[in-house]
Structure formats: structure tokens, C-alpha cells
């Protein structure tokens, strides 16, 4: 019955087709007749941008004359579908919102049922990896319930909503819900800088002068989840401990480390943040710990398994969904990435990488850097900053390790 209602609505209502398009999936129809008519409807809609209305009868009889219809389907259309159309053509009280809700509910139910059947088949045959991948690639079937015009607003209307602006974590640039990209060549000091930010914001006395990074000053305490795709737990612990001279982090703000290499080694489970199921695991962890408002991802290529960094679809399909999830729960993200092979190329990868970012900061090796001394010394400049741009001045940081393995830094001239 519901399939018949959806099909008839699609035949008579252009607005229904326009709004149901995001979830319309012919393969989800159970009836072979519904699938066939749905195909005709959509071909017509794609060609003429409107519902077929009475033209559906002409399409049907044309197919019938060409002997392209099985007998039982032809009889069902002629006896059950076409007679019901006359009343719908004359129905001035067509309830669009109701039928849209019913169509969404139907498609979602069918999609979940098919997923359940496929999962059962795969698990029964011992193909758990494929089953998990199937879950990770599953997308919800949802329509936007609110009408578009409700979101087309004047500045006054936006102000009346009185929405809180994202909390500033570190002046003048790090805010909740925003993405910042730190990039530079291998060994430039990206990880050191990111750890410095994350560690400082969890300190009990994070506003001490010695905790300033140039003109960057912590203003709101937060926990930091550092997801590392390159180093093991022991190496990460060693790096974190070299900052402990700054003071103790409060228990609810203590930096947490997820070492993907360690996880894979012990569990034999290949883990990439490009799969939705893994992204949702991290999001749920953060939801359960609301004091953690900063995530550091080190690095884009290793964590997301990028096959082609220059492909916009790689970024859009593998990374953007996770960034949007973080934004939705007001969590700031610092993403570490690599520079191009030459200084002139800048940020390596697709152009869409920069579209989602609020800030893009570049680390370039200082001309006085001495690799043999094990130091990190870089000039830090901005490629992009959506807010507080005039407050950001290019500066240099010189990181050194003392004999008692303390990580220290100081600002220097840029040359």
C-alpha cells in the first residue's frame, strides 16, 4: 500500500519529486512493478524537471505496444495503478508533508532491512571484515524537515537567535568547533607545536607567562585527544613527559593519546579514520567526555589512508564528514599535514582541504636550524585565518631538549 502511495505521489507531484530526491532509491522498492514505474518516473523527471502526470499513461501504453512489459506487471499497472490516478489528478488537498514523511520512513525501513539481511549473510559466511565495512559505509536516509526559507535570514534575524559564539581556547586563533591545519616539511616541528598547545590547555596554571607560545595565550582550559598515526605509545609518552616541567594537568583535562600503530599491533585490526564506524567511535568518546574540546590529528595521510592527496573526492569522502562531526559537537581540531616538495607549492593536496579550514598555518625551517643538534627551529606564518587575522604576526620558535630531557622553546627573529 505505501509503495503505491509513493508511486502515485511521484506521478502527480513535481514538488514531491524535488524534495524526495535526496532519499529516492529505486532499488529499495520491494515490488517489481513499483521499481519499473519508478524508473519511468525518474527518467521523465530528469529529462523534463517535472512529474509525468497523465503522460505516465502514454509511457505505459508505449511500453506495452513495444512488448517490453511482463504480462503480470502490465495487468497490475492497468488494473490497480492507472485507475487510482484520476482521483489524484483532481485532489486539491494533496498532503505533501505527510507523504514525504511516509516515503522517508519507508525508504529508511527498507534500507535497514536490506542491511540487516546482508550483515547476517556475511557473518554467517565468516566475512566479518566485510560486514564491518558495510556498517561503516552505511548512510542514513533523512530529509531536511525544515523548509529552506526558514534558513534564509537577514543579519537582524540571525542576531535574534542569540547563539553563543565558539569559545576561544587559545588567543588569537583557536576556537571550539573550528579546523586548523598545521603544515610543513618532515621534521619541521609540527608535532612539537601541536603537543605544546594541547599540553598547555590542560594545565592547572595554563596562563603563566612561561606557557605562552609567542603571542599565543591560553584562555580556556580543555582536555586534548591526540590521535597519532605514526608513533607508538612509548614514543608519545616520552614526548608528553618532556613538557611536564610546565606543571600538572588537571585530571579532567589530561592529554589523552590514541596511538593507531599501537592499536593495530595489539588488536590486528586495521584502523583508518576514513571509515564512518571509526569516526563515530571517536565522536562518541568525545560526547562522553565533554571536557575534551580539542582533537589533534597527526597526520592526514596516515590516519585517513589517503590514496591520492590531490583528489578533492578523497578529502570530501574521507575527512570532511569527520570534521563536520567535530564541528557539530563544538570540538576544535588541529590537523597536521605535509608541505609540497618545494617551498613554492605550499600545502600539499587537494584544493578542498583549505575550504573547511578556519586557519592554515605554515611551518618553514629557520635558516639557522641545525639538524645535528636535534632542534626544531621554524618560522610560523599564516596562509589563511578567518578571524583575528590582523592579530597574527609571523614569528619563529626555537625548540631545544635540555640534558634532563625537558622540551623548551623561545621566540626568535625570523631570519
VODREN-282150 format. One line per 4 residues: number of its first residue (from 1); their letters; for each residue x, y negated, z of C-alpha. Coordinates in steps of 0.2 Angstrom, whole numbers, plus 2048, in hexadecimal, padded with zeros to 3 digits. Layout:
# residues N
NUM) A) X/Y/Z  ...
***
This chain:
# residues 415
1) XXXX) 800/800/800  80E/7F3/805  817/7F7/7F5  808/7F3/7EB
5) XXXX) 805/7E3/7F4  818/7DE/7F1  816/7E2/7DE  806/7D9/7DC
9) XXXX) 80D/7CA/7E5  81C/7CA/7DA  811/7CB/7CA  807/7BC/7CF
13) XXXX) 812/7B0/7D9  821/7A8/7D3  825/7A0/7E4  824/7B2/7EC
17) XXXX) 832/7B7/7DF  83C/7A8/7E3  83C/7AB/7F5  83D/7BD/7F6
21) XXXX) 84C/7BE/7EA  85A/7BF/7F8  852/7D0/7FE  84B/7D6/7EE
25) XXXX) 852/7E7/7EA  849/7F2/7DE  852/802/7E4  849/800/7F5
29) XXXX) 838/804/7EE  832/815/7F1  826/817/7E3  82D/81A/7D1
33) XXXX) 81E/810/7CB  823/801/7D6  835/802/7D1  830/802/7BE
37) XXXX) 824/7F3/7C0  830/7EA/7CB  83D/7EC/7BD  832/7E4/7B1
41) XXXX) 82D/7D6/7BD  83F/7D1/7C0  844/7D2/7AE  836/7C6/7AA
45) XXXX) 83B/7BB/7B9  84D/7BA/7B4  849/7B5/7A2  83B/7A9/7A5
49) XXXX) 83D/7A3/7B8  82B/7A7/7BC  81F/7B5/7C1  818/7BF/7B2
53) XXXX) 806/7BE/7B7  7FB/7C4/7A9  80A/7C7/79E  80D/7D7/7A9
57) XXXX) 7FE/7DF/7A0  806/7DC/78F  817/7E3/795  80E/7F2/79B
61) XXXX) 805/7F6/78B  815/7F2/781  81E/7FF/78B  80F/80B/789
65) XXXX) 80F/809/776  822/80C/775  81F/81D/77F  82B/817/78C
69) XXXX) 820/81B/79B  81D/82C/7A4  80B/831/7A3  808/831/7B6
73) XXXX) 810/820/7B8  806/818/7AA  7F6/81F/7B1  7FA/818/7C3
77) XXXX) 7FE/807/7BB  7EE/806/7B1  7E2/80D/7BE  7E9/805/7CE
81) XXXX) 7F4/7F6/7CB  7ED/7ED/7BC  7DB/7ED/7C3  7E1/7E5/7D3
85) XXXX) 7E9/7D7/7CA  7D9/7CE/7C5  7D4/7CA/7D7  7E6/7C4/7DA
89) XXXX) 7E6/7B8/7CB  7D7/7B0/7D3  7DC/7B0/7E5  7DF/79E/7EA
93) XXXX) 7E3/7A3/7FC  7F3/7AD/7F8  7FC/7AE/809  80E/7AC/803
97) XXXX) 816/7AC/815  80D/7BC/81A  812/7C6/80A  824/7BF/80C
101) XXXX) 825/7C6/81D  81D/7D6/818  82A/7D8/80A  838/7D4/815
105) XXXX) 832/7E1/822  830/7EE/815  841/7EC/80C  84A/7EC/81D
109) XXXX) 841/7FC/823  845/805/812  857/7FF/813  859/805/825
113) XXXX) 851/816/820  85C/819/811  86B/814/81C  866/820/829
117) XXXX) 864/82E/81D  875/82B/815  87D/82A/826  876/83B/82B
121) XXXX) 87B/843/81A  88D/83C/81C  88F/841/82F  888/852/82B
125) XXXX) 895/855/81E  8A3/84F/82A  8A6/83E/820  8A6/833/82F
129) XXXX) 8B2/826/828  8A6/824/819  897/822/825  8A0/815/82F
133) XXXX) 8A5/80B/81F  892/80C/81A  88D/804/82B  89B/7F7/829
137) XXXX) 895/7F2/818  882/7F2/81D  87A/7E0/81B  86A/7DB/823
141) XXXX) 85B/7D7/819  855/7C6/81F  84C/7B7/817  84E/7A6/81D
145) XXXX) 83D/7A3/827  83F/790/828  83B/786/818  849/77D/810
149) XXXX) 842/76C/812  843/76E/825  856/76D/823  857/75E/817
153) XXXX) 859/750/823  85E/73E/825  86C/739/831  85F/733/83D
157) XXXX) 856/744/83D  866/74D/841  86A/741/84F  859/745/857
161) XXXX) 85E/757/858  86A/752/865  876/760/862  886/762/86C
165) XXXX) 895/760/862  8A3/76E/863  8AD/76C/872  8BF/766/870
169) XXXX) 8CB/773/877  8DB/76A/872  8DD/758/86C  8DC/752/85F
173) XXXX) 8D7/761/854  8D2/771/85C  8BF/773/85F  8B3/781/862
177) XXXX) 8AC/789/853  8B9/782/847  8C6/78B/83C  8D8/786/83C
181) XXXX) 8E5/78D/830  8F7/78D/835  902/792/827  915/793/823
185) XXXX) 922/79E/81D  927/7AE/826  930/7AA/836  92B/798/836
189) XXXX) 923/799/847  911/79B/844  90E/7A8/851  918/79E/85E
193) XXXX) 90E/78F/85C  8FD/798/85C  902/7A1/86C  907/791/874
197) XXXX) 8F6/78A/871  8ED/799/877  8F8/79B/887  8F6/788/88C
201) XXXX) 8E3/788/88B  8E2/796/897  8ED/78E/8A4  8E7/789/8B5
205) XXXX) 8F0/778/8B3  8EF/777/8A0  8F0/764/8A0  902/762/8A7
209) XXXX) 90E/758/89C  919/767/899  90A/770/890  908/763/883
213) XXXX) 90D/768/871  913/758/86A  903/74D/86A  8F8/75C/86C
217) XXXX) 8F0/75D/87D  8E5/76A/885  8D4/763/88B  8C9/772/88E
221) XXXX) 8CE/783/895  8CA/792/88B  8CE/7A4/88A  8D7/7AA/87A
225) XXXX) 8D6/7BA/870  8E5/7BD/866  8E3/7CA/858  8F4/7CF/851
229) XXXX) 8F6/7DA/841  908/7DB/842  910/7DE/853  90E/7EB/860
233) XXXX) 908/7E8/872  919/7E8/87A  91F/7DB/86E  910/7D0/871
237) XXXX) 912/7D2/884  924/7CC/882  91E/7BD/879  910/7B8/885
241) XXXX) 91B/7BB/894  928/7AE/88D  91B/7A1/890  917/7A6/8A2
245) XXXX) 923/799/8A9  915/78C/8A5  90A/793/8B3  8FC/7A0/8B6
249) XXXX) 8ED/7A2/8AB  8DD/7A3/8B3  8D5/7B4/8B3  8C6/7AF/8A9
253) XXXX) 8D1/7A7/89C  8E0/7B3/89B  8E6/7B6/889  8E1/7C6/882
257) XXXX) 8EA/7D0/875  8E3/7DC/868  8F2/7E4/85F  8EB/7EC/850
261) XXXX) 8FB/7F7/84C  8FA/7FD/85E  8E7/801/85C  8EA/80B/84C
265) XXXX) 8F9/814/853  8F0/81B/862  8DE/81E/85A  8E3/822/848
269) XXXX) 8D5/817/843  8D9/80B/835  8D3/7FA/83B  8D0/7EB/82F
273) XXXX) 8C6/7DC/834  8BF/7DB/822  8B2/7E8/827  8A2/7E1/82F
277) XXXX) 8A1/7EF/83C  8B2/7E9/843  8AE/7D7/841  89E/7DA/84C
281) XXXX) 8A8/7E3/859  8B3/7D4/85C  8A4/7C8/85B  89B/7D3/868
285) XXXX) 8AB/7D3/873  8AB/7C0/873  898/7BF/876  89B/7C9/886
289) XXXX) 8A9/7BD/88B  8A3/7AB/889  8B2/7A4/891  8BC/7A9/881
293) XXXX) 8BA/79B/874  8CA/79D/86A  8CF/7AB/85E  8E0/7AC/856
297) XXXX) 8E2/7B7/847  8F3/7BC/842  8F3/7BE/833  8E6/7BD/825
301) XXXX) 8EE/7C9/81A  8F2/7D6/827  8E2/7D6/831  8D6/7D5/822
305) XXXX) 8DF/7E0/816  8DF/7D4/808  8E3/7DC/7F7  8E4/7CC/7ED
309) XXXX) 8E7/7BC/7F8  8E3/7B1/7E8  8D2/7B8/7E6  8C3/7AD/7ED
313) XXXX) 8B8/7BD/7EE  8C5/7C5/7FA  8C4/7B6/806  8B1/7B4/804
317) XXXX) 8AD/7C7/807  8BA/7CB/814  8BE/7BC/81E  8B0/7AF/81D
321) XXXX) 8A2/7BA/825  8AD/7BC/834  8B1/7A9/835  89F/7A5/834
325) XXXX) 89B/7B1/842  8A8/7A8/84D  8A1/797/848  88F/79D/84D
329) XXXX) 895/7A2/85F  89F/792/861  8B0/79A/861  8BF/791/859
333) XXXX) 8CB/79B/84E  8DD/798/849  8E2/7A3/83A  8F4/7A6/836
337) XXXX) 8F9/7A7/824  908/7A6/819  90E/799/80D  911/79B/7FB
341) XXXX) 922/7A1/7F4  928/78F/7F2  925/77F/7FC  91B/777/7EE
345) XXXX) 90E/785/7EE  907/782/7FF  8FA/78D/807  8FB/79E/7FF
349) XXXX) 8EB/7A6/7F8  8DA/7A1/7F1  8D3/790/7F1  8C4/795/7FB
353) XXXX) 8CF/797/80A  8D0/785/80D  8BD/782/80B  8B8/78A/81C
357) XXXX) 8C7/782/825  8C5/772/830  8D8/771/832  8E6/777/827
361) XXXX) 8F7/775/82F  908/779/827  918/77E/82F  928/77B/825
365) XXXX) 939/780/82B  943/771/832  952/76E/828  95D/770/838
369) XXXX) 955/781/83C  962/78E/840  95C/7A0/83E  96B/7A7/846
373) XXXX) 967/79F/857  956/7A7/856  94C/797/857  93D/791/84F
377) XXXX) 93E/77F/849  930/778/83D  928/768/837  915/769/83A
381) XXXX) 90A/75F/82E  8F8/760/829  8F1/765/818  8DF/762/81E
385) XXXX) 8D6/75B/82D  8C4/757/82D  8C4/74E/83E  8D0/743/847
389) XXXX) 8DB/743/838  8E3/732/83B  8E8/738/84D  8F3/746/846
393) XXXX) 905/741/843  911/74D/83B  91D/753/848  92B/760/84A
397) XXXX) 92C/76E/858  93C/776/85D  939/787/866  948/78F/86F
401) XXXX) 949/79F/87B  953/79C/88B  95E/7A9/893  950/7AE/89F
405) XXXX) 945/7B1/88F  93A/7A2/891  933/79A/882  936/787/882
409) XXXX) 931/77A/875  934/767/872  930/75B/865  93D/754/859
413) XXX) 940/749/84A  939/750/83A  94A/750/831
***
